[in-house]
Amino acid sequence: MANRKPDYKVFVSRNIAKEGEEPNNFYHEVGAAWTVDKDGISISLHALPIDGRLVLFPNKD
């Protein structure tokens, strides 16, 4: 992982909706993730989600 760009960005996913409106997902970046040996993923967080829900999206250059 050292000196390697992350394979994924890690986000907290929050569903924000006002009463009577369609739900709207909001994403806040909280870390990065790298693929590792044996099909694993190593995650480094700089913040923790309140509800424990994380979402990984591929890192776009």
C-alpha distance matrix in Angstrom:
0.0 3.8 6.2 5.2 7.7 7.9 9.9 12.2 14.0 15.5 19.2 22.2 25.0 28.5 31.7 34.1 37.7 41.1 44.0 45.4 42.5 39.8 36.4 33.8 30.1 28.3 24.5 22.8 19.1 17.6 13.8 10.8 9.2 6.8 8.7 8.3 11.1 14.7 14.5 12.6 10.8 8.7 10.4 10.5 14.2 16.2 19.4 21.0 23.3 26.9 27.5 24.2 23.8 20.4 19.9 16.9 17.6 15.8 14.4 17.1 16.7
3.8 0.0 3.8 5.4 8.5 9.8 12.6 14.9 16.1 17.7 21.2 24.1 27.2 30.5 33.9 36.0 39.7 42.9 45.9 47.5 44.5 42.0 38.7 35.9 32.2 30.1 26.3 24.2 20.4 18.8 15.2 12.6 12.0 10.2 12.4 11.9 14.5 18.1 18.2 16.3 14.4 12.0 13.1 12.1 15.4 16.7 20.3 22.3 25.0 28.6 29.6 26.5 26.3 22.9 22.6 19.7 20.2 18.4 16.4 18.7 17.6
6.2 3.8 0.0 3.8 6.7 9.3 12.3 14.7 15.8 18.1 21.5 24.7 27.6 30.9 34.1 36.1 39.6 42.8 46.0 47.4 44.3 41.8 38.6 35.6 32.0 29.8 26.0 24.0 20.2 19.3 15.7 13.1 13.1 11.4 13.7 14.1 16.7 20.4 20.0 18.5 16.4 14.4 15.1 14.0 16.9 17.7 21.3 23.8 26.2 29.9 31.0 28.1 27.5 24.0 23.3 20.1 19.9 17.7 15.2 16.8 15.1
5.2 5.4 3.8 0.0 3.8 6.3 8.7 11.6 13.3 15.9 19.4 22.8 25.4 28.8 31.9 34.0 37.5 40.8 43.9 45.0 41.9 39.2 36.1 33.2 29.6 27.7 23.9 22.4 18.6 18.0 14.4 11.2 10.5 8.4 10.6 11.5 14.4 17.9 17.0 15.8 13.7 12.4 13.3 13.0 16.0 17.5 20.8 22.9 24.9 28.6 29.4 26.4 25.4 21.8 20.6 17.2 16.8 14.3 12.0 13.8 12.6
7.7 8.5 6.7 3.8 0.0 3.8 6.5 8.9 10.2 13.3 16.6 20.1 22.5 25.9 28.9 30.9 34.3 37.5 40.7 41.8 38.5 35.8 32.9 29.8 26.3 24.4 20.7 19.3 15.6 15.7 12.3 9.1 9.1 8.0 10.6 12.7 16.1 19.0 17.5 16.2 13.6 12.6 12.6 12.4 14.8 16.1 19.1 21.3 22.9 26.7 27.4 24.7 23.3 19.6 18.1 14.7 13.8 11.3 8.6 10.3 9.2
7.9 9.8 9.3 6.3 3.8 0.0 3.8 5.4 7.0 9.8 13.3 16.8 19.2 22.7 25.7 27.9 31.3 34.7 37.7 38.8 35.7 32.9 29.8 26.9 23.4 21.6 17.9 16.7 13.1 12.9 9.5 5.9 5.5 5.1 8.3 11.0 14.6 17.2 15.2 13.5 10.5 9.7 9.4 9.7 12.1 13.9 16.6 18.3 19.7 23.5 23.9 21.1 19.7 15.9 14.4 11.0 10.6 8.7 6.7 9.6 10.0
9.9 12.6 12.3 8.7 6.5 3.8 0.0 3.8 7.1 10.0 13.4 16.9 18.6 22.3 24.9 27.4 30.6 34.1 37.0 37.8 34.6 31.6 28.6 25.9 22.4 21.2 17.7 17.3 14.1 14.4 11.3 7.7 6.0 5.0 6.6 10.0 13.4 15.4 12.9 11.9 9.3 9.9 10.2 11.7 14.0 16.4 18.4 19.6 20.4 24.1 24.0 21.1 19.1 15.4 13.2 9.5 8.6 6.0 5.4 8.5 9.9
12.2 14.9 14.7 11.6 8.9 5.4 3.8 0.0 3.8 6.4 9.6 13.2 14.8 18.5 21.1 23.6 26.9 30.4 33.2 34.1 31.0 28.1 25.0 22.3 18.7 17.5 14.0 13.7 10.8 11.3 8.8 5.8 5.0 6.4 8.5 12.0 15.5 17.0 14.1 12.6 9.4 9.9 8.9 10.5 11.9 14.3 15.7 16.6 17.0 20.7 20.5 17.8 15.7 11.9 9.6 5.9 5.4 4.4 4.6 8.3 10.7
14.0 16.1 15.8 13.3 10.2 7.0 7.1 3.8 0.0 3.8 6.6 10.3 12.3 15.8 18.7 20.9 24.3 27.6 30.7 31.8 28.7 26.1 22.9 20.0 16.4 14.6 10.9 10.2 7.0 8.0 6.2 4.5 6.2 9.0 11.7 15.0 18.7 20.2 17.3 15.3 11.7 11.5 9.2 9.7 9.9 11.6 12.8 14.0 14.4 18.1 18.3 16.1 14.0 10.2 8.3 5.7 5.5 6.3 5.6 8.9 11.3
15.5 17.7 18.1 15.9 13.3 9.8 10.0 6.4 3.8 0.0 3.8 7.1 9.6 13.1 16.2 18.7 22.2 25.6 28.5 29.9 27.1 24.5 21.1 18.5 14.7 13.0 9.3 8.4 5.8 5.7 4.8 5.1 6.7 10.3 12.8 15.8 19.3 20.4 17.5 15.1 11.5 11.0 7.9 8.5 7.8 9.9 10.1 10.7 10.7 14.4 14.6 12.3 10.4 6.7 5.8 4.7 6.7 9.0 9.2 12.5 15.0
19.2 21.2 21.5 19.4 16.6 13.3 13.4 9.6 6.6 3.8 0.0 3.8 6.2 9.5 12.7 14.9 18.5 21.8 24.8 26.3 23.5 21.2 17.7 15.1 11.3 9.3 5.8 5.2 4.2 5.3 6.9 8.6 10.5 14.1 16.5 19.4 22.9 23.7 20.7 18.3 14.8 14.4 11.2 11.4 9.5 10.7 9.7 9.9 8.8 12.2 12.3 10.9 8.6 5.6 5.1 6.3 7.9 11.1 11.5 14.1 16.9
22.2 24.1 24.7 22.8 20.1 16.8 16.9 13.2 10.3 7.1 3.8 0.0 3.8 6.5 10.0 12.3 16.0 19.3 22.0 23.9 21.4 19.4 15.7 13.6 9.9 8.1 5.6 5.3 6.5 6.7 9.3 11.7 13.4 17.1 19.3 22.0 25.2 25.7 22.8 20.2 17.0 16.5 13.1 13.2 10.6 11.5 9.3 8.3 6.0 8.8 8.8 8.2 6.1 4.8 6.1 8.9 11.0 14.5 15.2 17.8 20.6
25.0 27.2 27.6 25.4 22.5 19.2 18.6 14.8 12.3 9.6 6.2 3.8 0.0 3.8 6.7 9.5 13.0 16.5 19.0 20.6 18.1 15.8 12.1 10.2 6.6 5.9 4.9 6.9 9.1 10.2 12.7 14.6 16.0 19.4 21.1 24.0 27.1 27.2 24.0 21.9 18.9 19.1 16.0 16.7 14.3 15.3 13.0 11.7 8.7 10.4 9.3 9.5 6.5 6.3 6.4 9.8 11.4 15.1 16.4 18.6 21.7
28.5 30.5 30.9 28.8 25.9 22.7 22.3 18.5 15.8 13.1 9.5 6.5 3.8 0.0 3.8 6.1 9.7 13.0 15.6 17.5 15.2 13.5 9.8 8.3 5.6 5.1 6.4 8.3 11.5 12.6 15.7 18.0 19.6 23.1 24.9 27.7 30.8 30.8 27.6 25.4 22.5 22.6 19.4 19.7 16.9 17.3 14.5 13.0 9.5 9.9 9.0 10.6 8.3 9.5 10.2 13.6 15.0 18.7 19.9 21.7 24.8
31.7 33.9 34.1 31.9 28.9 25.7 24.9 21.1 18.7 16.2 12.7 10.0 6.7 3.8 0.0 3.8 6.5 10.1 12.4 13.9 11.8 10.0 6.2 5.6 4.5 6.2 8.9 11.5 14.8 16.3 19.2 21.2 22.6 26.0 27.5 30.4 33.3 33.1 29.7 27.9 25.2 25.6 22.7 23.2 20.6 21.1 18.2 16.6 13.1 12.9 11.3 13.3 10.9 12.4 12.5 15.9 16.9 20.7 22.2 23.6 26.9
34.1 36.0 36.1 34.0 30.9 27.9 27.4 23.6 20.9 18.7 14.9 12.3 9.5 6.1 3.8 0.0 3.8 7.0 9.9 11.9 9.7 9.0 5.9 5.2 6.0 6.7 10.2 12.5 16.1 17.9 21.1 23.5 25.3 28.7 30.5 33.5 36.6 36.5 33.2 31.2 28.4 28.6 25.4 25.5 22.6 22.5 19.6 18.4 15.0 14.4 13.6 16.1 14.1 15.5 15.7 18.9 19.6 23.1 24.2 25.3 28.4
37.7 39.7 39.6 37.5 34.3 31.3 30.6 26.9 24.3 22.2 18.5 16.0 13.0 9.7 6.5 3.8 0.0 3.8 6.4 8.1 6.1 6.3 4.6 5.8 8.4 10.0 13.7 16.1 19.8 21.6 24.8 27.1 28.8 32.1 33.7 36.8 39.7 39.5 36.1 34.3 31.6 32.0 29.0 29.2 26.4 26.3 23.3 22.0 18.5 17.6 16.6 19.2 17.3 18.8 18.9 22.1 22.5 26.0 27.3 28.1 31.2
41.1 42.9 42.8 40.8 37.5 34.7 34.1 30.4 27.6 25.6 21.8 19.3 16.5 13.0 10.1 7.0 3.8 0.0 3.8 6.2 5.5 7.8 7.7 9.1 12.0 13.1 16.9 19.0 22.7 24.6 27.9 30.3 32.2 35.6 37.4 40.4 43.4 43.2 39.8 38.0 35.2 35.5 32.3 32.4 29.4 29.0 25.9 24.7 21.3 19.9 19.2 22.2 20.6 22.3 22.5 25.7 26.1 29.6 30.6 31.3 34.3
44.0 45.9 46.0 43.9 40.7 37.7 37.0 33.2 30.7 28.5 24.8 22.0 19.0 15.6 12.4 9.9 6.4 3.8 0.0 3.8 5.6 8.5 9.3 11.7 14.7 16.4 20.0 22.3 26.0 27.7 31.0 33.3 35.0 38.4 39.8 42.8 45.6 45.2 41.8 40.1 37.5 38.0 34.9 35.2 32.2 32.0 28.8 27.2 23.7 22.0 20.9 24.0 22.5 24.6 24.9 28.2 28.8 32.3 33.7 34.4 37.5
45.4 47.5 47.4 45.0 41.8 38.8 37.8 34.1 31.8 29.9 26.3 23.9 20.6 17.5 13.9 11.9 8.1 6.2 3.8 0.0 3.8 7.0 9.2 12.1 15.5 17.7 21.4 24.1 27.7 29.7 32.8 34.8 36.3 39.5 40.8 43.8 46.6 46.0 42.5 41.1 38.7 39.4 36.6 37.1 34.3 34.4 31.3 29.8 26.2 24.8 23.4 26.2 24.3 26.2 26.0 29.2 29.4 32.7 34.3 34.8 38.0
42.5 44.5 44.3 41.9 38.5 35.7 34.6 31.0 28.7 27.1 23.5 21.4 18.1 15.2 11.8 9.7 6.1 5.5 5.6 3.8 0.0 3.8 6.4 8.7 12.4 14.7 18.4 21.3 24.8 27.1 30.1 32.0 33.5 36.6 37.9 41.1 44.0 43.5 39.9 38.6 36.1 36.9 34.1 34.6 32.0 32.0 29.2 28.0 24.4 23.6 22.3 24.8 22.5 23.9 23.4 26.3 26.2 29.4 30.9 31.2 34.4
39.8 42.0 41.8 39.2 35.8 32.9 31.6 28.1 26.1 24.5 21.2 19.4 15.8 13.5 10.0 9.0 6.3 7.8 8.5 7.0 3.8 0.0 3.8 6.4 9.9 12.9 16.4 19.6 22.9 25.3 28.0 29.5 30.7 33.7 34.8 38.1 40.8 40.3 36.6 35.5 33.1 34.2 31.5 32.4 30.0 30.4 27.8 26.5 23.0 22.6 20.9 23.0 20.3 21.5 20.5 23.3 23.1 26.3 28.0 28.4 31.7
36.4 38.7 38.6 36.1 32.9 29.8 28.6 25.0 22.9 21.1 17.7 15.7 12.1 9.8 6.2 5.9 4.6 7.7 9.3 9.2 6.4 3.8 0.0 3.8 6.7 9.7 13.1 16.3 19.6 21.7 24.5 26.1 27.4 30.4 31.6 34.8 37.6 37.1 33.5 32.2 29.7 30.7 27.9 28.7 26.3 26.8 24.2 22.8 19.2 18.9 17.2 19.2 16.6 17.8 17.1 20.0 20.2 23.6 25.3 26.1 29.4
33.8 35.9 35.6 33.2 29.8 26.9 25.9 22.3 20.0 18.5 15.1 13.6 10.2 8.3 5.6 5.2 5.8 9.1 11.7 12.1 8.7 6.4 3.8 0.0 3.8 6.5 10.0 13.3 16.5 19.0 21.7 23.4 24.9 28.0 29.5 32.8 35.8 35.6 32.0 30.6 27.9 28.6 25.8 26.4 24.0 24.3 21.9 21.0 17.8 18.0 16.9 18.5 15.7 16.2 15.2 17.8 17.6 20.9 22.3 22.8 26.1
30.1 32.2 32.0 29.6 26.3 23.4 22.4 18.7 16.4 14.7 11.3 9.9 6.6 5.6 4.5 6.0 8.4 12.0 14.7 15.5 12.4 9.9 6.7 3.8 0.0 3.8 6.6 10.1 13.1 15.5 18.1 19.6 21.1 24.3 25.8 29.1 32.1 32.1 28.5 27.0 24.2 24.8 22.0 22.6 20.3 20.9 18.6 17.8 14.6 15.5 14.3 15.5 12.4 12.5 11.4 14.1 14.2 17.6 19.0 20.0 23.3
28.3 30.1 29.8 27.7 24.4 21.6 21.2 17.5 14.6 13.0 9.3 8.1 5.9 5.1 6.2 6.7 10.0 13.1 16.4 17.7 14.7 12.9 9.7 6.5 3.8 0.0 3.8 6.8 10.2 12.7 15.6 17.6 19.6 23.0 25.0 28.3 31.5 31.9 28.6 26.7 23.5 23.6 20.5 20.5 18.0 18.0 15.8 15.5 12.8 14.0 13.7 14.8 12.2 11.8 11.1 13.6 13.7 17.0 17.7 18.7 21.7
24.5 26.3 26.0 23.9 20.7 17.9 17.7 14.0 10.9 9.3 5.8 5.6 4.9 6.4 8.9 10.2 13.7 16.9 20.0 21.4 18.4 16.4 13.1 10.0 6.6 3.8 0.0 3.8 6.5 9.3 11.9 13.8 15.9 19.4 21.6 24.8 28.2 28.8 25.6 23.5 20.2 20.1 17.0 16.9 14.6 14.8 13.1 13.2 11.0 13.2 13.3 13.4 10.8 9.4 8.5 10.5 10.7 14.0 14.4 15.8 18.7
22.8 24.2 24.0 22.4 19.3 16.7 17.3 13.7 10.2 8.4 5.2 5.3 6.9 8.3 11.5 12.5 16.1 19.0 22.3 24.1 21.3 19.6 16.3 13.3 10.1 6.8 3.8 0.0 3.8 6.3 9.5 12.0 14.9 18.5 21.2 24.1 27.7 28.8 25.8 23.4 19.8 19.0 15.5 14.7 12.0 11.5 9.9 10.7 9.5 12.0 13.1 13.1 11.3 9.7 9.7 11.2 11.8 14.8 14.4 16.1 18.4
19.1 20.4 20.2 18.6 15.6 13.1 14.1 10.8 7.0 5.8 4.2 6.5 9.1 11.5 14.8 16.1 19.8 22.7 26.0 27.7 24.8 22.9 19.6 16.5 13.1 10.2 6.5 3.8 0.0 3.8 6.0 8.5 11.6 15.1 18.1 21.0 24.7 26.1 23.3 20.8 17.1 16.0 12.6 11.5 9.3 9.0 8.6 10.3 10.2 13.5 14.7 13.7 12.1 9.5 9.3 9.6 10.2 12.5 11.6 13.7 15.8
17.6 18.8 19.3 18.0 15.7 12.9 14.4 11.3 8.0 5.7 5.3 6.7 10.2 12.6 16.3 17.9 21.6 24.6 27.7 29.7 27.1 25.3 21.7 19.0 15.5 12.7 9.3 6.3 3.8 0.0 3.8 7.4 10.4 14.1 17.3 19.7 23.3 24.7 22.3 19.3 15.6 13.9 10.2 8.6 5.7 5.6 5.2 7.1 8.1 11.7 13.3 11.8 11.2 8.8 9.8 10.2 11.9 14.1 13.3 16.0 17.9
13.8 15.2 15.7 14.4 12.3 9.5 11.3 8.8 6.2 4.8 6.9 9.3 12.7 15.7 19.2 21.1 24.8 27.9 31.0 32.8 30.1 28.0 24.5 21.7 18.1 15.6 11.9 9.5 6.0 3.8 0.0 3.8 7.1 10.6 14.0 16.2 19.9 21.7 19.5 16.5 12.7 10.8 7.3 5.5 4.2 5.5 7.2 9.1 10.8 14.5 15.8 13.5 12.9 9.8 10.3 9.3 11.0 12.4 11.3 14.4 15.9
10.8 12.6 13.1 11.2 9.1 5.9 7.7 5.8 4.5 5.1 8.6 11.7 14.6 18.0 21.2 23.5 27.1 30.3 33.3 34.8 32.0 29.5 26.1 23.4 19.6 17.6 13.8 12.0 8.5 7.4 3.8 0.0 3.8 7.1 10.6 13.0 16.8 18.8 16.6 13.9 10.2 8.5 5.9 5.5 6.6 8.7 10.9 12.4 13.9 17.7 18.4 15.8 14.7 11.1 10.6 8.4 9.5 9.9 8.7 12.1 13.5
9.2 12.0 13.1 10.5 9.1 5.5 6.0 5.0 6.2 6.7 10.5 13.4 16.0 19.6 22.6 25.3 28.8 32.2 35.0 36.3 33.5 30.7 27.4 24.9 21.1 19.6 15.9 14.9 11.6 10.4 7.1 3.8 0.0 3.8 6.9 9.5 13.2 15.0 12.8 10.2 6.5 5.5 4.3 6.1 8.6 11.6 13.5 14.3 15.6 19.3 19.4 16.3 15.1 11.5 10.7 7.9 9.4 9.2 9.1 12.8 14.4
6.8 10.2 11.4 8.4 8.0 5.1 5.0 6.4 9.0 10.3 14.1 17.1 19.4 23.1 26.0 28.7 32.1 35.6 38.4 39.5 36.6 33.7 30.4 28.0 24.3 23.0 19.4 18.5 15.1 14.1 10.6 7.1 3.8 0.0 3.8 6.3 10.1 12.4 10.5 8.5 5.6 5.3 6.6 8.7 11.8 14.8 17.0 17.9 19.2 22.9 22.8 19.5 18.3 14.8 13.7 10.5 11.3 10.0 9.9 13.3 14.4
8.7 12.4 13.7 10.6 10.6 8.3 6.6 8.5 11.7 12.8 16.5 19.3 21.1 24.9 27.5 30.5 33.7 37.4 39.8 40.8 37.9 34.8 31.6 29.5 25.8 25.0 21.6 21.2 18.1 17.3 14.0 10.6 6.9 3.8 0.0 3.8 7.1 9.0 6.9 5.8 4.5 6.3 8.9 11.8 14.9 18.2 20.1 20.5 21.5 25.0 24.4 21.0 19.6 16.3 15.0 11.7 12.5 10.9 11.7 14.9 16.2
8.3 11.9 14.1 11.5 12.7 11.0 10.0 12.0 15.0 15.8 19.4 22.0 24.0 27.7 30.4 33.5 36.8 40.4 42.8 43.8 41.1 38.1 34.8 32.8 29.1 28.3 24.8 24.1 21.0 19.7 16.2 13.0 9.5 6.3 3.8 0.0 3.8 6.6 6.3 5.0 5.5 6.6 10.2 12.8 16.4 19.6 21.8 22.0 23.4 26.8 26.3 22.6 21.7 18.7 17.9 15.0 16.2 14.7 15.4 18.5 19.4
11.1 14.5 16.7 14.4 16.1 14.6 13.4 15.5 18.7 19.3 22.9 25.2 27.1 30.8 33.3 36.6 39.7 43.4 45.6 46.6 44.0 40.8 37.6 35.8 32.1 31.5 28.2 27.7 24.7 23.3 19.9 16.8 13.2 10.1 7.1 3.8 0.0 3.8 5.6 6.0 8.3 9.8 13.5 16.3 19.8 23.2 25.2 25.1 26.5 29.7 28.9 25.2 24.4 21.6 20.9 18.1 19.3 17.8 18.7 21.6 22.5
14.7 18.1 20.4 17.9 19.0 17.2 15.4 17.0 20.2 20.4 23.7 25.7 27.2 30.8 33.1 36.5 39.5 43.2 45.2 46.0 43.5 40.3 37.1 35.6 32.1 31.9 28.8 28.8 26.1 24.7 21.7 18.8 15.0 12.4 9.0 6.6 3.8 0.0 3.8 5.6 9.1 11.4 15.0 18.2 21.4 25.0 26.6 26.0 27.0 29.9 28.7 25.0 24.1 21.7 21.0 18.5 20.0 18.8 20.4 23.3 24.7
14.5 18.2 20.0 17.0 17.5 15.2 12.9 14.1 17.3 17.5 20.7 22.8 24.0 27.6 29.7 33.2 36.1 39.8 41.8 42.5 39.9 36.6 33.5 32.0 28.5 28.6 25.6 25.8 23.3 22.3 19.5 16.6 12.8 10.5 6.9 6.3 5.6 3.8 0.0 3.8 6.9 10.2 13.3 16.8 19.7 23.3 24.7 24.0 24.6 27.6 26.2 22.6 21.3 18.7 17.6 15.1 16.5 15.4 17.4 20.4 22.1
12.6 16.3 18.5 15.8 16.2 13.5 11.9 12.6 15.3 15.1 18.3 20.2 21.9 25.4 27.9 31.2 34.3 38.0 40.1 41.1 38.6 35.5 32.2 30.6 27.0 26.7 23.5 23.4 20.8 19.3 16.5 13.9 10.2 8.5 5.8 5.0 6.0 5.6 3.8 0.0 3.8 6.7 9.9 13.4 16.3 20.0 21.3 20.6 21.4 24.5 23.4 19.7 18.8 16.2 15.7 13.4 15.4 14.9 16.6 19.9 21.7
10.8 14.4 16.4 13.7 13.6 10.5 9.3 9.4 11.7 11.5 14.8 17.0 18.9 22.5 25.2 28.4 31.6 35.2 37.5 38.7 36.1 33.1 29.7 27.9 24.2 23.5 20.2 19.8 17.1 15.6 12.7 10.2 6.5 5.6 4.5 5.5 8.3 9.1 6.9 3.8 0.0 3.8 6.4 10.0 12.8 16.4 17.8 17.5 18.4 21.7 20.9 17.2 16.3 13.3 12.8 10.4 12.5 12.3 13.6 17.2 19.1
8.7 12.0 14.4 12.4 12.6 9.7 9.9 9.9 11.5 11.0 14.4 16.5 19.1 22.6 25.6 28.6 32.0 35.5 38.0 39.4 36.9 34.2 30.7 28.6 24.8 23.6 20.1 19.0 16.0 13.9 10.8 8.5 5.5 5.3 6.3 6.6 9.8 11.4 10.2 6.7 3.8 0.0 3.8 6.8 10.1 13.6 15.4 15.5 17.1 20.5 20.3 16.7 16.3 13.4 13.6 11.5 13.8 13.7 14.2 17.9 19.3
10.4 13.1 15.1 13.3 12.6 9.4 10.2 8.9 9.2 7.9 11.2 13.1 16.0 19.4 22.7 25.4 29.0 32.3 34.9 36.6 34.1 31.5 27.9 25.8 22.0 20.5 17.0 15.5 12.6 10.2 7.3 5.9 4.3 6.6 8.9 10.2 13.5 15.0 13.3 9.9 6.4 3.8 0.0 3.8 6.5 10.1 11.7 11.9 13.6 17.1 17.3 13.8 13.6 10.6 11.3 9.6 12.3 13.0 13.2 16.9 18.6
10.5 12.1 14.0 13.0 12.4 9.7 11.7 10.5 9.7 8.5 11.4 13.2 16.7 19.7 23.2 25.5 29.2 32.4 35.2 37.1 34.6 32.4 28.7 26.4 22.6 20.5 16.9 14.7 11.5 8.6 5.5 5.5 6.1 8.7 11.8 12.8 16.3 18.2 16.8 13.4 10.0 6.8 3.8 0.0 3.8 6.9 9.3 10.5 13.0 16.5 17.5 14.5 14.7 11.9 13.0 11.7 14.0 14.7 14.0 17.5 18.7
14.2 15.4 16.9 16.0 14.8 12.1 14.0 11.9 9.9 7.8 9.5 10.6 14.3 16.9 20.6 22.6 26.4 29.4 32.2 34.3 32.0 30.0 26.3 24.0 20.3 18.0 14.6 12.0 9.3 5.7 4.2 6.6 8.6 11.8 14.9 16.4 19.8 21.4 19.7 16.3 12.8 10.1 6.5 3.8 0.0 3.8 5.5 6.9 9.7 13.2 14.7 12.1 12.7 10.3 12.1 11.8 14.3 15.8 15.1 18.4 19.8
16.2 16.7 17.7 17.5 16.1 13.9 16.4 14.3 11.6 9.9 10.7 11.5 15.3 17.3 21.1 22.5 26.3 29.0 32.0 34.4 32.0 30.4 26.8 24.3 20.9 18.0 14.8 11.5 9.0 5.6 5.5 8.7 11.6 14.8 18.2 19.6 23.2 25.0 23.3 20.0 16.4 13.6 10.1 6.9 3.8 0.0 3.8 7.1 10.2 13.3 15.6 13.9 14.6 12.7 14.4 14.4 16.4 17.9 16.6 19.5 20.5
19.4 20.3 21.3 20.8 19.1 16.6 18.4 15.7 12.8 10.1 9.7 9.3 13.0 14.5 18.2 19.6 23.3 25.9 28.8 31.3 29.2 27.8 24.2 21.9 18.6 15.8 13.1 9.9 8.6 5.2 7.2 10.9 13.5 17.0 20.1 21.8 25.2 26.6 24.7 21.3 17.8 15.4 11.7 9.3 5.5 3.8 0.0 3.8 6.8 9.6 12.2 11.0 12.1 11.0 13.4 14.4 16.7 18.9 18.2 21.0 22.6
21.0 22.3 23.8 22.9 21.3 18.3 19.6 16.6 14.0 10.7 9.9 8.3 11.7 13.0 16.6 18.4 22.0 24.7 27.2 29.8 28.0 26.5 22.8 21.0 17.8 15.5 13.2 10.7 10.3 7.1 9.1 12.4 14.3 17.9 20.5 22.0 25.1 26.0 24.0 20.6 17.5 15.5 11.9 10.5 6.9 7.1 3.8 0.0 3.8 6.5 8.8 7.5 9.3 9.1 12.3 14.1 17.0 19.6 19.6 22.7 24.7
23.3 25.0 26.2 24.9 22.9 19.7 20.4 17.0 14.4 10.7 8.8 6.0 8.7 9.5 13.1 15.0 18.5 21.3 23.7 26.2 24.4 23.0 19.2 17.8 14.6 12.8 11.0 9.5 10.2 8.1 10.8 13.9 15.6 19.2 21.5 23.4 26.5 27.0 24.6 21.4 18.4 17.1 13.6 13.0 9.7 10.2 6.8 3.8 0.0 3.8 5.5 5.1 6.4 7.3 10.7 13.3 16.2 19.4 19.8 22.8 25.2
26.9 28.6 29.9 28.6 26.7 23.5 24.1 20.7 18.1 14.4 12.2 8.8 10.4 9.9 12.9 14.4 17.6 19.9 22.0 24.8 23.6 22.6 18.9 18.0 15.5 14.0 13.2 12.0 13.5 11.7 14.5 17.7 19.3 22.9 25.0 26.8 29.7 29.9 27.6 24.5 21.7 20.5 17.1 16.5 13.2 13.3 9.6 6.5 3.8 0.0 3.8 5.7 7.9 10.2 13.5 16.6 19.5 22.8 23.5 26.3 28.8
27.5 29.6 31.0 29.4 27.4 23.9 24.0 20.5 18.3 14.6 12.3 8.8 9.3 9.0 11.3 13.6 16.6 19.2 20.9 23.4 22.3 20.9 17.2 16.9 14.3 13.7 13.3 13.1 14.7 13.3 15.8 18.4 19.4 22.8 24.4 26.3 28.9 28.7 26.2 23.4 20.9 20.3 17.3 17.5 14.7 15.6 12.2 8.8 5.5 3.8 0.0 3.8 5.6 8.9 12.2 15.6 18.7 22.2 23.4 26.3 29.2
24.2 26.5 28.1 26.4 24.7 21.1 21.1 17.8 16.1 12.3 10.9 8.2 9.5 10.6 13.3 16.1 19.2 22.2 24.0 26.2 24.8 23.0 19.2 18.5 15.5 14.8 13.4 13.1 13.7 11.8 13.5 15.8 16.3 19.5 21.0 22.6 25.2 25.0 22.6 19.7 17.2 16.7 13.8 14.5 12.1 13.9 11.0 7.5 5.1 5.7 3.8 0.0 3.8 6.5 10.2 13.2 16.6 19.9 21.3 24.4 27.2
23.8 26.3 27.5 25.4 23.3 19.7 19.1 15.7 14.0 10.4 8.6 6.1 6.5 8.3 10.9 14.1 17.3 20.6 22.5 24.3 22.5 20.3 16.6 15.7 12.4 12.2 10.8 11.3 12.1 11.2 12.9 14.7 15.1 18.3 19.6 21.7 24.4 24.1 21.3 18.8 16.3 16.3 13.6 14.7 12.7 14.6 12.1 9.3 6.4 7.9 5.6 3.8 0.0 3.8 6.9 10.4 13.6 17.1 18.8 21.7 24.8
20.4 22.9 24.0 21.8 19.6 15.9 15.4 11.9 10.2 6.7 5.6 4.8 6.3 9.5 12.4 15.5 18.8 22.3 24.6 26.2 23.9 21.5 17.8 16.2 12.5 11.8 9.4 9.7 9.5 8.8 9.8 11.1 11.5 14.8 16.3 18.7 21.6 21.7 18.7 16.2 13.3 13.4 10.6 11.9 10.3 12.7 11.0 9.1 7.3 10.2 8.9 6.5 3.8 0.0 3.8 6.8 10.1 13.5 15.0 18.1 21.2
19.9 22.6 23.3 20.6 18.1 14.4 13.2 9.6 8.3 5.8 5.1 6.1 6.4 10.2 12.5 15.7 18.9 22.5 24.9 26.0 23.4 20.5 17.1 15.2 11.4 11.1 8.5 9.7 9.3 9.8 10.3 10.6 10.7 13.7 15.0 17.9 20.9 21.0 17.6 15.7 12.8 13.6 11.3 13.0 12.1 14.4 13.4 12.3 10.7 13.5 12.2 10.2 6.9 3.8 0.0 3.8 6.7 10.2 12.3 15.1 18.4
16.9 19.7 20.1 17.2 14.7 11.0 9.5 5.9 5.7 4.7 6.3 8.9 9.8 13.6 15.9 18.9 22.1 25.7 28.2 29.2 26.3 23.3 20.0 17.8 14.1 13.6 10.5 11.2 9.6 10.2 9.3 8.4 7.9 10.5 11.7 15.0 18.1 18.5 15.1 13.4 10.4 11.5 9.6 11.7 11.8 14.4 14.4 14.1 13.3 16.6 15.6 13.2 10.4 6.8 3.8 0.0 3.8 6.8 8.9 12.1 15.3
17.6 20.2 19.9 16.8 13.8 10.6 8.6 5.4 5.5 6.7 7.9 11.0 11.4 15.0 16.9 19.6 22.5 26.1 28.8 29.4 26.2 23.1 20.2 17.6 14.2 13.7 10.7 11.8 10.2 11.9 11.0 9.5 9.4 11.3 12.5 16.2 19.3 20.0 16.5 15.4 12.5 13.8 12.3 14.0 14.3 16.4 16.7 17.0 16.2 19.5 18.7 16.6 13.6 10.1 6.7 3.8 0.0 3.8 6.3 8.8 12.3
15.8 18.4 17.7 14.3 11.3 8.7 6.0 4.4 6.3 9.0 11.1 14.5 15.1 18.7 20.7 23.1 26.0 29.6 32.3 32.7 29.4 26.3 23.6 20.9 17.6 17.0 14.0 14.8 12.5 14.1 12.4 9.9 9.2 10.0 10.9 14.7 17.8 18.8 15.4 14.9 12.3 13.7 13.0 14.7 15.8 17.9 18.9 19.6 19.4 22.8 22.2 19.9 17.1 13.5 10.2 6.8 3.8 0.0 3.8 6.3 9.6
14.4 16.4 15.2 12.0 8.6 6.7 5.4 4.6 5.6 9.2 11.5 15.2 16.4 19.9 22.2 24.2 27.3 30.6 33.7 34.3 30.9 28.0 25.3 22.3 19.0 17.7 14.4 14.4 11.6 13.3 11.3 8.7 9.1 9.9 11.7 15.4 18.7 20.4 17.4 16.6 13.6 14.2 13.2 14.0 15.1 16.6 18.2 19.6 19.8 23.5 23.4 21.3 18.8 15.0 12.3 8.9 6.3 3.8 0.0 3.8 6.4
17.1 18.7 16.8 13.8 10.3 9.6 8.5 8.3 8.9 12.5 14.1 17.8 18.6 21.7 23.6 25.3 28.1 31.3 34.4 34.8 31.2 28.4 26.1 22.8 20.0 18.7 15.8 16.1 13.7 16.0 14.4 12.1 12.8 13.3 14.9 18.5 21.6 23.3 20.4 19.9 17.2 17.9 16.9 17.5 18.4 19.5 21.0 22.7 22.8 26.3 26.3 24.4 21.7 18.1 15.1 12.1 8.8 6.3 3.8 0.0 3.8
16.7 17.6 15.1 12.6 9.2 10.0 9.9 10.7 11.3 15.0 16.9 20.6 21.7 24.8 26.9 28.4 31.2 34.3 37.5 38.0 34.4 31.7 29.4 26.1 23.3 21.7 18.7 18.4 15.8 17.9 15.9 13.5 14.4 14.4 16.2 19.4 22.5 24.7 22.1 21.7 19.1 19.3 18.6 18.7 19.8 20.5 22.6 24.7 25.2 28.8 29.2 27.2 24.8 21.2 18.4 15.3 12.3 9.6 6.4 3.8 0.0
